[in-house]
Amino acid sequence: MSPISVEIQVSDTALIQDALAQIPPHERLPIILHAYQGHSMREIAETIGCTKTAVKMRLFRARRRFRAAYQ
């Protein structure tokens, strides 16, 4: 990997972390569990103590907020 590629990757990581920081914690946790750790909706619901429907709504809202913050 070239130094420029590494710099771009580090920059992207910082942008992603900044965007995630702008998402409320109750929405941030499901998106991290799903996107980064590969948990299913059922597993996330059991982990955070809510229904699968609530997890879907939180993921929908978190993705929308993430896109807005990342742009």
NORRA-V99066 format. One line per field, one symbol per residue. ss: DSSP state (H for helix, E for strand, L for the rest). phi: phi as a letter, one per 20 degrees, with the letter a starting at -180 (. if undefined). A space follows every 50 residues. Layout:
ss: ???
phi: ???
This chain:
ss: LLHHHHHHHHHHHHHHHHHHHLLLHHHHHHHHHHHHLLLLHHHHHHHHLL LHHHHHHHHHHHHHHHHHHHL
phi: .fgffffffffffffffffffeeggfdfgffffefedmffgfffgffemb effffffffgffffffgffff
